[in-house]
Amino acid sequence: MQLNTEQLKDLIFKPNNKIYFVGIGGISMCGLAELAQHHGMQVAGSDLHSNNRTAYLESLGIAINYQQTADNIERFQPDAIVYTLAVPVENPERIKARELGIAEIERAVYLGLLNRNFKYSINIAGTNGKTTTTAMCALILLEQGLDPTVHLGAELKQFKTTVRPGSNNHLMVSEACEFGRSFLHFYSTTAAVLNIDHDHVDIFPTIEDVIYAFAEFVALLDPSSNLVVPAFDPLIPKMLEQAYVLNPAIRNQLKIFSFGYPEDRFAGQKPDLCCDKLDFVEGYPHFRLSLSGEYFGNFNLKIPGKFNVDNAMAAIACAYLNGAEAEAAREALAEFTGAEGRFTETGYYNGARIIADYAHHPNSITETLQAAENIPHNKLYTVFQPITYSRAKGLADGFVEALAKAKNPILMEVYDDREKDHSFSSAIIADRIKEKGVNALFFDSLSELEKYLRKVLDEGDLAIIMGQDVRTIADNLTGRTDHFK
């Protein structure tokens, strides 16, 4: 069924209409299902695996099927189904929906339609840092009393889920992912591009393809919109020039707001929001900001790394442009301990400090390890699991370079829930690291990797566990069962 934007909005946001989510346990889908229920829709869905997110949705009264069959659609008779890119066209529930003439809406399209229900919409894009920056921005807006609706790609303990429903349609903040060009469906009155790196090589074969995708995202903006960018990213000017070609109306009209450091220049000028002073106290940043050359405030973070200062500046900028003041930012950031899986301290095992992280790109590995080095420790164990085979193969050189600088690098086999070509292996990365004289280990079993860590970790050590399902080991080691404490 082909419907235009207004018809789709009426269909999926009309109270009591039935919306069925295929893959409802996914990190984004679970939040969209919760928001749909909050806005008065009847919601159900399916997933092949139960997890803490499906358990949470069931606690809200949302019915979930753990087999995907045509009968599920026959029984629920939805007005529309929402699916992710990971759900193939031959999925039985999608097939039945088409047979019955039920509208199929891809997840990113649904989120973009949700954007359009709000007067102001903040979308935060970038290769790295989206989730952390979006969470920071949301908490600043909340501290200011601006009551945003929030959509995240990770759980946040302040929300006890991945979303936060606002009480009105005034303001929404969401991360905007480039995978599958999803963010090209979104509507923004404020957009941020945090950084541009080569990632999702199955979608973007070259860095030029990535730059162009971000240019398309920016070109969607209305001329009066805000655009927040880093003054220090060398690819931003090229991206902007391409955006201006795609949408000449925004040239010299976009309200571009830059952030960075005293040595940086954007369009020949110092950053609008500038970090004038940065110190680290036991690995955690303390920094001072100026706004247009005038003192703005002093800020402290409970999460480590200079990259999180970058994220904080972007979050402050987006929030400031939508009505938040410096004091709200200071208060919110001082208490922020990170979104789930973003340098998350899960606890201790045998006196060793255990941290779980989603780092999935060579640059994010480097930044995570730099942050770890600032934290007092004896031995540092670095565990990494690539996410998707195409990324592991396409960015192998970067992974080798980043992990060869690590102490005690340990590779877990690739995690992939969407690709069919499994011809690559993390063992290849481990072997190439060994060729550089670094003793890298490889495991193809989560249980064997966990057994090894239980044997070697000792008092005062630090373990950084980066990847997807490998992060469950961090919980297993520390006995953590509640992600919201």
C-alpha positions in Angstrom: 0.0 0.0 0.0 1.5 3.3 -1.1 0.5 6.3 1.0 1.8 9.9 1.1 3.2 11.5 4.2 0.0 13.0 5.5 -1.9 9.8 5.0 0.8 7.8 6.8 0.8 10.3 9.7 -3.0 10.0 10.0 -2.7 6.2 9.9 0.0 5.6 12.4 -0.8 8.4 14.9 -4.6 8.2 15.0 -5.6 7.1 18.5 -6.7 3.5 18.9 -5.2 2.5 15.5 -3.3 -0.7 15.6 0.5 -0.7 15.0 2.5 -3.9 14.8 6.3 -3.8 15.2 8.2 -6.6 13.5 11.5 -6.9 15.5 10.0 -5.1 18.5 12.9 -6.1 20.8 15.5 -4.0 18.8 17.1 -1.1 20.5 15.3 1.5 18.5 12.1 -0.4 17.8 11.3 -1.0 21.5 11.3 2.7 22.1 9.2 3.5 19.1 6.6 0.9 20.3 6.6 2.5 23.7 6.1 6.0 22.2 3.3 4.6 20.0 1.5 3.3 23.0 2.0 6.5 24.9 0.4 8.4 22.0 -2.8 6.3 22.2 -2.1 3.5 19.6 -2.8 -0.2 20.2 0.5 -1.8 20.0 1.8 -5.4 19.5 4.8 -7.0 17.9 7.1 -9.9 17.4 10.7 -10.8 17.9 12.6 -14.0 17.6 14.4 -13.5 20.9 13.3 -12.4 24.3 15.4 -9.8 26.1 15.2 -7.2 28.9 13.5 -4.8 26.4 10.8 -7.2 25.4 10.2 -8.0 29.1 9.9 -4.3 29.7 7.4 -3.8 26.9 5.3 -6.8 28.2 5.2 -5.1 31.6 3.5 -2.2 29.8 0.9 -4.5 28.5 2.2 -4.8 24.9 1.7 -8.3 23.5 4.7 -9.9 21.9 4.9 -13.0 19.7 8.2 -14.9 19.8 7.6 -16.6 16.5 7.0 -14.6 13.3 4.1 -16.1 11.5 1.3 -14.9 9.2 -1.2 -15.9 11.9 0.1 -13.1 14.1 -1.0 -10.5 11.5 -4.3 -12.3 10.9 -5.2 -12.2 14.6 -4.1 -8.6 15.4 -5.3 -7.1 12.1 -3.0 -4.0 12.4 -3.6 -0.8 10.5 0.1 -0.7 9.7 3.3 -2.7 10.4 6.7 -1.2 11.2 9.8 -3.2 10.4 13.6 -2.7 10.4 16.1 -3.1 7.6 17.1 -6.4 9.3 13.7 -7.9 8.5 13.7 -9.3 5.0 10.9 -8.8 2.5 10.1 -12.5 2.6 9.4 -12.4 6.4 6.0 -14.2 6.9 4.5 -11.2 8.8 5.5 -8.8 6.0 4.1 -11.1 3.3 0.8 -11.4 5.1 0.6 -7.6 5.6 1.0 -7.1 1.8 -1.6 -9.8 1.1 -4.1 -7.9 3.3 -3.2 -4.5 1.9 -1.7 -3.3 5.3 0.8 -0.5 5.0 4.4 -1.5 5.7 6.6 1.3 7.2 10.4 1.0 7.6 11.6 2.0 11.1 13.4 5.2 9.9 10.4 6.3 7.9 8.3 5.9 11.1 10.7 7.9 13.2 10.9 10.6 10.5 7.1 10.8 10.6 7.3 11.1 14.4 9.7 14.0 14.0 7.2 15.9 11.9 4.6 15.8 14.7 6.8 18.3 16.7 7.2 22.0 16.3 10.9 21.7 17.0 13.0 18.6 16.3 16.6 18.1 17.1 18.4 15.3 15.3 22.0 14.4 16.2 24.1 12.6 13.5 27.7 11.6 13.2 29.8 8.5 12.8 30.6 8.4 16.5 29.1 9.8 19.7 25.4 10.1 18.6 23.9 8.2 21.6 26.0 10.0 24.3 25.4 13.4 22.8 21.7 12.8 22.4 21.4 11.6 26.0 23.4 14.6 27.2 21.2 17.1 25.2 18.0 15.4 26.4 19.0 15.7 30.1 20.0 19.3 29.7 16.7 20.1 28.1 14.9 18.3 31.0 17.0 20.2 33.6 15.8 23.4 31.9 12.2 22.2 32.2 11.6 22.0 28.5 9.9 18.6 28.6 11.3 16.9 25.4 10.2 13.7 23.8 13.5 11.7 23.5 14.5 8.7 21.3 17.8 7.0 21.9 19.8 4.1 20.5 20.6 2.8 24.0 19.1 2.5 27.4 19.4 5.4 29.8 19.0 4.8 33.5 17.2 8.2 34.0 14.5 6.9 31.6 14.7 3.1 32.5 14.3 2.5 28.8 15.4 4.0 25.5 12.8 6.8 25.2 11.2 9.5 27.2 7.7 10.6 26.2 7.1 14.3 26.6 3.7 15.7 27.6 3.2 17.7 24.4 4.3 18.0 20.7 6.6 21.0 21.3 10.1 19.5 21.2 11.7 16.2 20.2 15.4 15.1 20.3 16.7 12.0 18.6 19.8 10.5 17.3 20.0 10.2 13.5 21.8 7.2 12.2 23.4 7.1 8.7 23.1 3.3 8.3 20.9 2.6 5.3 20.7 6.3 4.9 18.0 6.2 7.6 18.5 9.8 8.6 17.4 11.0 5.2 13.8 10.4 6.3 14.1 12.7 9.3 12.9 16.3 9.8 15.0 18.7 11.8 14.8 22.3 13.0 18.2 21.7 14.7 20.7 19.2 13.3 24.1 18.2 14.5 26.9 16.4 12.6 29.4 15.4 15.3 32.1 13.9 13.0 32.5 12.1 9.7 34.5 8.9 9.4 34.3 5.9 7.1 31.9 3.3 8.5 29.1 1.0 7.4 31.3 -0.1 4.5 28.5 -2.3 3.2 26.4 0.8 2.5 29.2 3.3 1.9 32.2 1.8 0.0 34.3 4.9 0.2 34.6 7.9 2.5 33.3 10.0 -0.3 30.1 8.1 -0.1 29.9 8.9 3.6 30.5 12.6 3.1 27.8 12.7 0.4 25.3 11.0 2.7 25.8 13.6 5.4 25.6 16.3 2.8 22.2 14.9 1.8 21.1 15.0 5.5 22.1 18.7 5.8 20.5 19.5 2.5 17.1 18.5 3.9 17.2 21.4 6.3 15.1 24.5 5.8 17.1 27.7 5.4 16.2 29.0 8.8 17.3 25.8 10.6 20.2 25.4 13.1 23.2 23.3 12.2 25.8 22.4 14.8 29.2 21.2 13.6 32.7 20.7 15.0 35.3 23.3 14.0 38.0 20.6 14.1 36.7 18.0 11.6 38.5 18.5 8.3 35.6 16.9 6.3 32.8 19.2 7.4 33.6 22.0 4.9 33.6 19.6 2.0 30.3 18.1 3.2 28.8 21.6 3.5 29.8 22.5 0.0 28.1 19.4 -1.3 25.0 20.2 0.7 24.9 23.7 -0.8 24.9 22.2 -4.3 22.1 19.9 -3.4 20.1 22.7 -1.8 21.3 26.2 -2.9 18.6 27.8 -0.7 20.5 27.0 2.5 23.8 28.6 1.4 24.5 31.7 3.6 21.1 31.1 5.3 21.6 28.1 7.6 22.4 29.2 11.2 25.7 27.3 11.6 26.9 27.0 15.2 30.5 25.6 15.6 32.2 24.1 18.6 35.8 23.3 19.3 39.0 24.5 20.9 41.1 27.7 20.8 43.4 26.5 18.0 40.4 25.5 15.7 38.9 27.7 13.0 35.6 27.4 11.3 35.1 29.7 8.2 38.1 31.6 9.5 36.7 32.2 12.9 37.2 30.7 16.4 34.4 28.3 17.4 31.1 29.8 18.6 31.3 27.5 21.7 34.9 27.1 22.7 36.7 24.9 25.3 39.2 27.4 26.7 40.6 25.2 29.4 40.6 21.4 29.9 42.0 19.3 32.8 41.5 15.7 33.8 41.0 14.8 37.4 41.5 11.0 37.9 40.6 10.6 34.2 37.5 12.7 34.2 37.2 16.0 32.3 36.9 19.4 34.0 36.6 22.2 31.4 35.6 25.9 30.8 33.6 27.1 27.9 33.2 30.5 26.3 30.3 31.5 24.0 31.1 34.0 21.2 34.2 35.0 23.2 32.4 35.5 26.5 32.6 33.2 29.6 29.8 30.6 29.5 30.5 28.3 32.3 32.6 25.6 34.0 31.6 22.0 33.6 32.6 18.6 35.1 31.9 15.1 33.6 31.6 11.8 35.3 32.5 10.0 32.0 36.1 10.0 30.8 37.8 11.1 27.6 38.4 14.2 25.5 35.9 12.9 23.0 33.2 13.2 25.6 34.1 16.9 26.0 33.4 17.1 22.2 30.1 15.3 22.8 29.2 17.6 25.7 29.9 20.8 23.6 27.7 19.5 20.8 24.9 18.6 23.3 25.2 22.0 25.0 25.0 23.8 21.7 21.9 21.9 20.5 20.2 22.5 23.9 21.2 26.2 24.0 19.8 26.8 20.6 16.5 25.4 21.8 16.2 27.4 25.0 18.5 25.8 27.6 20.9 27.9 29.7 24.4 27.2 31.0 23.3 26.3 34.5 21.0 23.6 33.3 23.9 22.2 31.2 26.2 22.3 34.2 23.8 20.5 36.5 22.8 17.9 34.0 26.3 17.0 32.9 27.7 16.9 36.4 25.3 13.9 37.1 25.5 12.2 33.7 27.1 8.7 34.0 26.6 7.7 30.4 24.1 5.8 28.3 24.2 2.0 28.5 27.2 0.5 26.8 29.0 3.8 26.4 32.0 3.4 28.8 29.6 1.8 31.3 31.2 0.8 34.6 29.5 -2.5 35.4 31.4 -3.1 38.6 34.3 -5.2 39.9 35.5 -8.8 39.5 38.3 -10.1 41.7 39.3 -6.5 42.4 39.4 -5.6 38.7 37.4 -2.7 37.3 35.1 -3.8 34.4 33.9 -1.4 31.7 31.5 -2.2 28.8 31.6 -0.1 25.7 29.9 -0.1 22.2 33.1 1.1 20.4 32.7 -0.4 16.9 35.0 1.9 14.8 38.8 2.2 14.9 38.6 5.8 15.9 36.2 5.0 18.8 38.5 2.2 20.0 41.4 4.6 20.0 39.4 7.2 21.9 38.1 4.6 24.4 41.6 3.3 25.1 43.0 6.8 25.5 40.3 7.5 28.1 41.1 4.2 29.9 44.7 5.1 30.1 43.8 8.1 32.2 42.1 5.9 34.8 44.5 4.5 37.4 45.1 0.7 36.9 47.6 -2.1 36.9 47.1 -4.2 33.9 44.7 -3.1 31.1 42.9 -5.8 29.2 41.3 -4.8 25.9 38.6 -7.0 24.6 37.1 -6.2 21.2 34.3 -7.8 19.1 33.7 -6.3 15.6 30.1 -5.7 14.7 29.2 -7.0 11.2 31.5 -8.9 8.9 31.6 -6.2 6.2 32.8 -3.6 8.8 35.4 -6.1 10.2 36.8 -6.7 6.7 36.4 -3.2 5.3 38.0 -1.5 8.3 40.5 -4.2 9.2 43.5 -2.0 8.7 42.1 0.5 11.2 41.3 -2.2 13.7 44.8 -3.6 13.5 46.4 -0.2 13.9 44.1 0.8 16.9 44.4 -2.6 18.7 48.1 -3.0 18.1 48.6 0.0 20.5 46.5 -1.7 23.2 47.8 -3.7 26.1 46.7 -7.4 26.1 44.4 -7.1 23.1 41.8 -9.9 22.9 39.6 -10.5 19.8 36.2 -12.1 20.0 34.6 -13.5 16.8 32.5 -11.0 14.8 28.9 -10.3 15.9 26.5 -10.1 13.0 22.7 -10.5 12.9 22.0 -9.2 9.4 24.7 -10.2 6.8 25.0 -13.5 5.0 28.7 -13.4 4.0 30.7 -14.7 7.0 33.9 -15.4 5.1 35.9 -13.0 7.3 37.0 -13.6 10.9 38.3 -11.6 13.9 41.1 -14.2 13.9 42.5 -12.5 10.8 42.8 -9.2 12.7 44.4 -11.0 15.7 47.0 -12.6 13.4 47.8 -9.3 11.8 48.3 -7.7 15.2 50.7 -10.5 16.1 52.7 -9.7 13.0 53.4 -6.3 14.6 54.9 -8.1 17.6 51.8 -7.7 19.9 50.5 -10.9 21.5 46.8 -10.7 20.5 44.5 -13.5 21.5 41.4 -14.7 19.7 38.3 -16.5 21.0 35.3 -17.8 19.0 33.3 -18.7 22.2 31.9 -16.2 24.7 32.1 -18.8 27.4 35.8 -19.5 26.8 36.6 -15.8 26.7 34.8 -15.3 30.0 36.6 -18.3 31.5 40.0 -16.7 30.4 39.1 -13.3 31.9 38.1 -14.9 35.2 41.5 -16.6 35.3 43.7 -13.6 34.6 41.9 -10.5 36.1 43.4 -9.4 39.4 43.2 -6.6 42.0 43.7 -3.2 40.4 43.3 -4.3 36.8 41.1 -2.7 34.3 39.1 -4.5 31.5 37.5 -2.7 28.6 35.0 -5.0 26.9 33.9 -3.5 23.5 31.4 -4.9 21.1 27.8 -6.2 21.0 27.0 -9.5 22.8 30.5 -9.7 24.2 29.4 -7.0 26.6 27.3 -9.6 28.4 30.5 -10.9 29.8 30.9 -7.6 31.7 27.6 -8.2 33.4 28.5 -11.8 34.1 31.8 -11.0 35.7 30.3 -8.3 38.0 26.9 -9.9 38.6 25.1 -6.8 37.3 21.5 -7.6 36.5 19.9 -4.1 36.6 21.1 -1.6 34.0 19.2 1.3 35.6 20.9 1.6 39.0 
